[in-house]
Amino acid sequence: MPTHHSTADQLSSKRPETRRRLFARTAGRLSRGSAAALGTIGLIIASGLAAGALAAPDKPTKPMVIEHLTGARISLHGAAFESVYKVLSPTSGTGAAIQDGTFTTTTFPLTGKDTFTNYFADGTLKTANTFTLSSPDANGIGNLTGNGKCTGGTGAHKHERCAYTFSGTYDYNTTLTKFTSTGTDTR
């Protein structure tokens, strides 16, 4: 009569071919208790994931950011212009910016497109904007409005994403521009 050894005895055998044969024979077999336990664990995990998915917000929230810019035009060649600014940012501190823009209309209200390169201690941030500039009032002041978004950067701004609107004034006599941008920002 052949001798029967337990699974533990067979696994502890020093002969590797016996262990390989044992695993080959028992692979894919689960006892009813093991199958039920694995099924229950899977059901618990799946229901936990579903509950987490239902409770998760659709999109991450983005903080509101308000920046103040004051600057002046330094050159104008046809419809192209360049301006420089002092930037006050709650997230990056005080910085400087260079604006390169083009007017896309020649009558009021003037419209245009521009790019800004903002320089901060923690890196640079590039933005692209569209704007509208009204005709000057009796004091030579026009209203400036527009919107923009982040387009790239370095340092802390490398992966920054933002969208904003802005409004302010432009002094046609001195070229002084003051505006505030308000929007969302994530880094």
C-alpha positions in Angstrom: 0.0 0.0 0.0 1.4 3.4 -0.9 2.3 5.9 1.8 0.4 9.2 1.7 2.2 12.3 2.8 0.6 15.6 3.8 1.1 18.7 1.6 3.4 20.2 4.3 5.5 17.0 4.2 5.7 17.1 0.4 6.7 20.8 0.4 9.4 20.3 3.0 10.9 17.6 0.9 14.4 18.3 -0.2 13.8 17.1 -3.7 12.9 20.1 -6.0 11.2 17.9 -8.6 8.7 16.7 -6.0 7.8 20.3 -5.0 7.4 21.3 -8.7 5.1 18.3 -9.4 3.0 19.1 -6.3 2.5 22.7 -7.3 1.7 21.6 -10.9 -1.0 19.2 -9.6 -2.6 21.6 -7.1 -2.3 24.8 -9.2 -5.7 26.4 -9.9 -7.5 24.4 -7.2 -9.1 26.3 -4.3 -11.1 24.8 -1.5 -14.7 26.0 -1.2 -13.8 28.0 1.9 -10.8 29.7 0.2 -13.0 30.6 -2.8 -15.7 32.0 -0.6 -13.2 34.0 1.4 -11.6 35.5 -1.7 -15.0 36.3 -3.2 -16.0 38.1 0.0 -12.8 40.1 0.1 -13.2 41.0 -3.6 -16.8 42.1 -3.0 -15.7 44.3 0.0 -12.9 45.9 -2.0 -15.1 46.5 -5.0 -17.9 48.1 -2.9 -15.3 50.3 -1.1 -13.9 51.5 -4.4 -17.4 52.3 -5.7 -18.2 54.2 -2.6 -15.0 56.1 -2.9 -15.7 57.0 -6.5 -19.1 58.3 -5.6 -17.8 60.4 -2.8 -14.9 61.9 -4.8 -15.4 65.3 -6.3 -15.4 65.6 -10.1 -12.4 67.9 -10.4 -9.9 69.2 -7.8 -10.7 72.6 -6.5 -8.4 75.4 -7.6 -7.6 78.4 -5.4 -8.7 81.9 -6.4 -5.7 84.1 -7.2 -5.7 87.9 -7.6 -2.6 89.6 -9.0 -2.0 93.4 -9.5 0.1 94.7 -12.3 1.3 98.3 -13.0 3.4 99.1 -16.0 4.0 101.3 -19.1 4.6 100.8 -22.8 8.2 101.1 -23.8 7.9 100.7 -27.6 5.3 100.9 -30.3 6.0 99.9 -34.0 2.9 99.9 -36.1 0.4 97.5 -34.4 3.1 95.8 -32.3 4.0 97.0 -28.8 6.1 96.1 -25.8 5.4 97.0 -22.1 7.1 96.3 -18.8 5.3 95.7 -15.4 5.7 95.3 -11.7 3.7 92.2 -10.6 2.3 91.6 -7.1 1.4 88.0 -6.7 0.0 86.3 -3.5 1.7 83.0 -4.5 5.0 84.1 -6.0 5.6 87.5 -4.4 6.8 90.6 -6.2 8.1 90.1 -9.8 8.5 91.8 -13.1 6.9 91.1 -16.5 7.5 91.8 -20.1 4.4 92.1 -22.4 4.7 91.7 -26.2 1.5 92.4 -28.0 -0.3 93.2 -31.2 -3.4 95.2 -31.9 -5.8 93.3 -34.2 -8.0 96.3 -34.9 -7.3 99.9 -35.7 -10.5 101.5 -34.5 -12.1 101.8 -31.1 -12.6 99.6 -29.2 -9.1 98.3 -29.9 -8.6 94.5 -29.5 -5.4 92.6 -29.4 -3.4 89.6 -28.4 -0.3 89.5 -26.2 2.1 87.2 -24.3 3.6 87.9 -20.9 6.8 86.5 -19.5 6.6 87.0 -15.7 9.8 86.8 -13.7 9.7 85.7 -10.0 12.3 84.5 -7.5 10.8 81.0 -7.9 10.9 80.8 -11.7 9.3 82.3 -14.8 5.7 82.0 -16.0 4.4 82.6 -19.5 0.8 83.6 -20.3 -1.2 84.3 -23.4 -4.1 86.9 -23.4 -6.7 88.6 -25.5 -7.8 92.1 -24.6 -10.1 95.0 -25.4 -9.2 98.6 -24.9 -11.9 101.3 -25.0 -11.6 104.8 -26.4 -10.2 107.4 -24.0 -12.5 109.4 -21.7 -12.2 113.2 -21.3 -9.1 112.6 -19.0 -7.4 110.3 -21.5 -8.1 107.1 -19.6 -9.4 103.9 -21.4 -10.8 100.8 -19.9 -8.9 97.5 -20.4 -10.5 94.1 -20.1 -9.6 90.6 -21.2 -8.8 87.0 -20.4 -5.8 84.7 -20.5 -4.2 81.4 -19.5 -0.8 80.0 -18.4 1.2 78.5 -21.3 4.4 77.3 -19.6 7.2 78.2 -17.2 10.2 77.2 -15.2 11.0 76.4 -11.6 7.8 76.4 -9.4 5.8 77.4 -12.5 6.9 74.5 -14.7 3.6 72.6 -14.4 1.4 75.6 -13.5 -2.1 75.8 -15.0 -4.2 78.9 -14.7 -7.1 80.7 -16.3 -8.1 84.3 -15.5 -9.9 87.5 -16.5 -8.5 91.0 -16.0 -9.7 94.6 -15.9 -8.0 97.9 -15.4 -7.1 101.2 -17.0 -4.8 102.5 -19.6 -3.7 106.2 -19.6 -3.3 107.3 -23.3 -1.2 110.3 -22.2 1.4 108.5 -20.1 1.0 104.9 -21.3 0.6 103.9 -17.7 -1.4 100.6 -17.4 -2.9 99.3 -14.1 -4.9 96.1 -14.0 -5.9 93.3 -11.7 -6.3 89.7 -12.8 -8.6 87.2 -11.0 -8.7 83.5 -11.7 -7.8 80.0 -10.7 -4.3 78.5 -10.5 -2.8 75.1 -9.7 0.8 74.1 -9.6 
